[in-house]
Every structure is written in structure tokens, then in C-alpha cells.
Amino acid sequence: MTPQAVERMLIDDARLLVRRDEQLDAELEAERQALLELFYQWQDGAIEFQGLVPFAVVLDKKCKKNRNLIRWLRKFSIED
């Protein structure tokens, strides 16, 4: 997993999942925020990238399981 893949997942895929159906998925958002904080720490040089990878893998699996939903959300959020 690359830093670019983690960043895309955090600011695009996971964000769409969290905010689907005009409701907030609090559990998923908490995971996303925790990983986002680790990502910022990595950007600041406070931790190694490998320290956040296990958390990124878990969130990435959730995004991949919802791949079709993410596509649908992108399609309809762009057209609105």
C-alpha cells in the first residue's frame, strides 16, 4: 500500500462511505479519523509509514467490500 493509495482512500472512498444516505456512519468515521491522524503524523515525520499500514489495510478492505456502492455514490454525487 502506497501513501497515495492511503490518501485517496481517506479523502475519497472512505469519506463517501461514511456520509452515504445523508447520514454519518459514526463507527466508520471514527476509524477514518484515527487513520487520518496517523497519516498526518506520518506526513510530519512523527511515525514510520509502516506504522499506519495495518489500520489502512482494515479500512481498505471495508472500502473494497463496498466498491459498487462507492461507484454509485460517485455517479450520483457528481450529477447532483
C-alpha positions in Angstrom: 0.0 0.0 0.0 1.4 3.4 -1.0 0.9 6.8 0.7 -1.0 7.9 -2.4 -3.4 5.0 -2.1 -4.0 5.7 1.6 -4.6 9.3 1.0 -7.1 8.6 -1.8 -8.9 6.1 0.4 -9.1 8.6 3.3 -10.3 11.6 1.4 -12.4 9.9 -1.3 -13.5 6.3 -0.9 -13.9 6.1 2.9 -15.4 9.6 3.1 -18.1 8.7 0.6 -19.0 5.5 2.6 -19.1 7.4 5.9 -21.5 10.0 4.5 -23.8 7.8 2.5 -27.6 8.3 2.6 -27.1 11.7 4.2 -26.3 10.0 7.5 -23.0 9.7 9.2 -21.6 6.2 9.9 -20.0 7.0 13.3 -18.0 3.8 13.6 -16.5 4.1 10.1 -15.9 7.8 10.6 -14.0 7.1 13.9 -11.8 4.6 12.0 -11.3 7.0 9.2 -10.4 9.9 11.6 -8.0 7.7 13.5 -6.2 6.7 10.3 -6.2 10.3 9.1 -4.5 11.3 12.3 -1.8 8.6 11.8 -1.4 9.8 8.2 -0.8 13.3 9.3 1.7 12.1 11.9 3.5 10.2 9.1 3.5 13.4 7.0 5.0 15.3 9.9 7.7 12.6 10.3 6.5 11.5 13.7 5.9 7.9 12.8 7.0 5.5 10.1 4.6 4.7 7.2 4.6 1.1 8.2 3.0 2.0 11.5 -0.2 3.1 9.8 -0.4 0.3 7.2 -2.3 -2.2 9.4 -5.0 0.3 10.0 -5.1 1.3 6.3 -5.5 -2.3 5.3 -8.6 -2.8 7.5 -10.2 0.4 6.2 -9.3 -0.5 2.6 -11.0 -3.9 3.0 -14.2 -2.2 4.0 -14.0 0.1 1.0 -13.3 -2.8 -1.4 -16.3 -4.6 0.0 -18.4 -1.6 -0.8 -16.8 -0.9 -4.2 -20.2 -0.9 -6.1 -21.7 1.5 -3.5 -18.8 3.9 -3.8 -19.2 3.9 -7.6 -22.9 4.6 -7.3 -22.2 7.4 -4.8 -19.7 9.0 -7.1 -22.0 8.8 -10.1 -24.9 10.4 -8.3 -23.0 13.0 -6.2 -21.3 14.3 -9.4 -24.6 14.6 -11.3 -26.5 16.4 -8.4 
